[in-house]
Structure formats: structure tokens, C-alpha cells
Amino acid sequence: MRIESIQVGLPREVDWHGRSVMTSIYKTPVAGSVQVRWLNLDGDEQSDLTVHGGIDKAVYVYPSEHYAYWKEELPDSPLEWGAFGENFTISGLLEFDVRIGDRLQIGTVEFTVTQPRMPCFKLGIKFGRDDIIKRFLESRRSGFYLRVDREGEVATGDTIEVIRSDASSVTIPEFVGLLRKRPSGPGPAATCNRRASDP
């Protein structure tokens, strides 16, 4: 289990369906080591803290193994590392193997797995298509968020060590299923989608 690539990005203003939107979903790979802070990586910043970022969503992780699936599903879309807005593109650790509350060590940083990523309209901006939100949810390839428990440095190629896992806790796909069954809809995605239509 290791980090294949690290990406960061700052907010940028884009036009989407005739309105101006600030987004940080565009990420660029970083060479060398990166300092990880409580709220994000150096050089990374979230655009809307009401739905993204914060202590429990400081770092977004996405398995590199999913890219083969998306290359078949979206053959006309460029799919370089970071295409889904992830900070860490990883290998060897899939959602079915990850439980809420798992403690990970990468480089000199300790993390806790907090929740899956529920997509919002900004994923549609990145791919230039509204149907990606539904397809992303149905794929069960959500990736997951990390909280930073100990600051430090990470680098591409660093190994990922699971230092604690609770077998009684739900896996990432199980948690996604619970969110999608809620009466209010698919959790955070519903909130973000409503924001997309705000005046």
C-alpha cells in the first residue's frame, strides 16, 4: 500500500451553466515531500468550507485502481492522477478494506478515516457533464476523507500503514449505502447539488 501521486490546488473561478463558481477540484501533482497540516496540505485550499474541507475532510484519498474502470466508462475524458480532485492517489487500499475510524500512518503523518466522498456538482464541472455525479455514486468508487491526527510530511512512494482498525466499524461502501438510504437523499451530495442551483 503506497501513495502513487500527491496533488494540491487553490480555488479558481470557472463558468458553469452561465454562472460563476469557485472550485478547488483542479489539482496538480507535487514533486518531493509535502507538509501536511491540520486542515490541508501546503499549497492546497478548499473553496467552500460549508461542504468541503475542515478538520474531518482535510485530505481526500482515491485509489488508483479505479482509474481503469473510469477510462472505460469515460473514454473521452482525460484521466490523469488527481482527476477526481483527490490529494492522494493511492494503491493497494480499496474502500471495501477501509473502515470508518481506521488509523493510518503515511510518512510522518497520522490520519483517521472519517467518511466517504459524496460528490457534488463541482465534479460535473471538472468532467463537463452532469451525469458524472450519479455515475460516481453508483460506481461505489467513492474514495474517502482523512482527518490529520499528527502533522508531518508525506511524499510520493510513501507506504501506507494501518496502525489501528476496528472490525465492528462500517466500511466505506457500507457508509455510502447508509447515506443514500437517508430520507433526505444522498447526504452531503444533496446539499452540494442544491447549492449548484442557488441564484
C-alpha positions as CSV (number, residue, x, y, z in Angstrom):
1,M,0.0,0.0,0.0
2,R,1.5,3.3,-1.0
3,I,1.0,6.8,-2.4
4,E,1.3,6.9,-6.2
5,S,0.8,10.7,-6.5
6,I,0.1,13.8,-4.4
7,Q,-2.0,16.7,-5.7
8,V,-2.8,20.1,-4.4
9,G,-4.8,23.0,-5.8
10,L,-6.0,26.5,-4.9
11,P,-9.5,28.0,-5.6
12,R,-10.2,29.1,-9.1
13,E,-13.3,30.8,-10.7
14,V,-15.0,28.9,-13.5
15,D,-18.2,29.4,-15.5
16,W,-20.7,26.7,-15.2
17,H,-24.2,26.8,-16.8
18,G,-24.0,30.6,-17.1
19,R,-22.9,31.3,-13.5
20,S,-19.5,31.9,-11.8
21,V,-18.4,29.2,-9.4
22,M,-15.3,29.0,-7.2
23,T,-13.9,25.5,-7.0
24,S,-10.7,23.8,-5.9
25,I,-11.3,20.5,-7.7
26,Y,-8.5,21.1,-10.1
27,K,-5.4,19.6,-8.6
28,T,-1.8,19.5,-9.8
29,P,0.8,16.8,-8.9
30,V,3.5,17.8,-6.4
31,A,7.1,16.6,-6.6
32,G,9.1,15.8,-3.4
33,S,7.7,15.9,0.1
34,V,4.7,17.9,1.2
35,Q,3.9,19.3,4.6
36,V,0.5,18.1,5.9
37,R,-1.3,20.5,8.3
38,W,-4.4,20.0,10.4
39,L,-6.7,21.4,7.7
40,N,-5.0,20.6,4.4
41,L,-1.7,20.1,2.6
42,D,0.7,23.0,1.9
43,G,-0.4,24.5,-1.4
44,D,-4.0,23.1,-1.1
45,E,-7.1,25.0,-0.1
46,Q,-10.8,24.3,-0.2
47,S,-13.2,26.8,-1.8
48,D,-16.4,26.2,0.2
49,L,-15.9,25.1,3.8
50,T,-19.7,24.6,4.3
51,V,-19.5,21.4,2.2
52,H,-15.7,20.6,1.7
53,G,-12.7,20.6,3.9
54,G,-12.5,21.3,7.6
55,I,-10.9,19.0,10.2
56,D,-12.7,15.8,9.2
57,K,-12.1,16.3,5.5
58,A,-8.6,17.7,5.4
59,V,-7.3,15.2,2.9
60,Y,-9.1,13.3,0.1
61,V,-7.8,9.9,-1.0
62,Y,-8.7,8.0,-4.1
63,P,-7.5,4.5,-5.2
64,S,-5.5,4.4,-8.4
65,E,-7.1,1.0,-9.2
66,H,-10.3,2.8,-10.1
67,Y,-8.8,4.7,-13.0
68,A,-9.0,1.6,-15.3
69,Y,-12.8,1.5,-14.7
70,W,-13.3,5.2,-15.4
71,K,-11.1,5.0,-18.6
72,E,-13.6,2.5,-19.9
73,E,-16.6,4.5,-18.7
74,L,-15.3,7.9,-19.8
75,P,-13.1,7.2,-22.8
76,D,-13.2,10.8,-24.0
77,S,-12.2,12.3,-20.6
78,P,-8.5,13.0,-19.7
79,L,-7.8,10.9,-16.6
80,E,-4.5,11.9,-15.1
81,W,-3.8,11.4,-11.3
82,G,-5.9,13.9,-9.4
83,A,-8.8,13.8,-11.9
84,F,-11.3,13.3,-9.2
85,G,-9.9,16.1,-7.0
86,E,-8.0,13.8,-4.7
87,N,-5.0,14.9,-2.8
88,F,-3.6,11.3,-2.5
89,T,-3.8,8.8,-5.3
90,I,-3.0,5.5,-3.6
91,S,-2.6,1.9,-4.5
92,G,-3.3,-1.3,-2.5
93,L,-6.1,0.0,-0.2
94,L,-9.6,-0.1,-1.6
95,E,-12.9,1.2,0.0
96,F,-14.0,-2.3,1.0
97,D,-10.9,-2.7,3.1
98,V,-11.3,0.7,4.9
99,R,-13.4,1.3,7.9
100,I,-14.6,4.5,9.5
101,G,-12.2,5.3,12.3
102,D,-9.2,3.4,10.9
103,R,-5.9,4.9,11.8
104,L,-3.3,5.2,9.1
105,Q,0.4,6.3,9.1
106,I,1.9,7.8,5.9
107,G,5.3,9.3,6.1
108,T,5.5,11.1,9.4
109,V,1.8,11.9,9.5
110,E,-1.0,10.0,11.3
111,F,-4.5,10.1,10.0
112,T,-8.0,8.8,10.8
113,V,-10.5,7.8,8.1
114,T,-13.6,9.9,8.7
115,Q,-16.1,9.4,5.8
116,P,-16.6,8.6,2.1
117,R,-16.6,11.4,-0.5
118,M,-20.1,12.2,-1.6
119,P,-19.9,14.0,-5.0
120,C,-21.3,17.4,-5.7
121,F,-21.9,19.5,-8.8
122,K,-18.3,20.5,-8.9
123,L,-17.4,17.0,-10.1
124,G,-19.7,17.8,-13.0
125,I,-17.7,21.0,-13.7
126,K,-14.4,19.0,-13.7
127,F,-15.7,16.5,-16.2
128,G,-18.0,18.8,-18.1
129,R,-21.0,16.6,-17.6
130,D,-23.9,16.5,-15.1
131,D,-24.3,12.7,-15.2
132,I,-21.0,12.0,-13.5
133,I,-22.5,12.6,-10.1
134,K,-25.0,9.8,-10.4
135,R,-22.4,7.5,-12.1
136,F,-19.8,8.2,-9.4
137,L,-22.3,7.3,-6.7
138,E,-23.5,4.1,-8.4
139,S,-19.9,3.0,-9.1
140,R,-19.2,2.6,-5.4
141,R,-15.8,4.0,-6.0
142,S,-16.1,7.0,-3.7
143,G,-12.6,7.3,-2.2
144,F,-12.5,8.6,1.4
145,Y,-11.5,11.5,3.6
146,L,-8.9,11.7,6.3
147,R,-8.5,13.7,9.5
148,V,-4.9,14.7,10.4
149,D,-4.1,13.5,13.9
150,R,-0.4,14.3,13.8
151,E,1.1,16.8,11.4
152,G,4.2,16.0,9.3
153,E,5.4,15.2,5.8
154,V,4.4,12.8,3.1
155,A,5.9,12.0,-0.3
156,T,5.0,10.1,-3.4
157,G,6.1,6.5,-2.8
158,D,5.5,6.6,0.9
159,T,3.9,3.4,2.3
160,I,0.5,3.4,4.0
161,E,0.4,1.5,7.3
162,V,-2.9,0.7,9.0
163,I,-2.0,1.2,12.7
164,R,-5.4,0.5,14.1
165,S,-8.7,-0.9,12.7
166,D,-12.0,-1.8,14.4
167,A,-13.7,-4.8,12.7
168,S,-17.0,-3.7,14.2
169,S,-17.0,-0.4,12.3
170,V,-18.6,0.1,8.9
171,T,-16.6,0.0,5.7
172,I,-16.6,3.0,3.4
173,P,-19.1,1.4,0.9
174,E,-21.4,0.4,3.8
175,F,-21.4,4.0,5.0
176,V,-22.2,5.3,1.5
177,G,-25.2,2.9,1.4
178,L,-26.4,4.2,4.7
179,L,-26.1,7.8,3.5
180,R,-28.0,7.1,0.3
181,K,-30.9,5.5,2.2
182,R,-31.5,8.6,4.4
183,P,-34.9,10.2,3.8
184,S,-33.1,13.5,2.8
185,G,-31.2,11.8,0.0
186,P,-27.6,11.0,-0.6
187,G,-26.2,13.1,2.3
188,P,-23.6,15.7,1.5
189,A,-24.2,15.4,-2.2
190,A,-27.7,16.6,-1.9
191,T,-26.6,19.7,-0.1
192,C,-23.9,20.4,-2.7
193,N,-26.3,19.9,-5.5
194,R,-28.8,22.3,-4.1
195,R,-26.1,24.9,-3.9
196,A,-25.5,24.4,-7.6
197,S,-28.9,25.8,-8.4
198,D,-28.8,28.7,-5.9
199,P,-29.1,32.1,-7.6
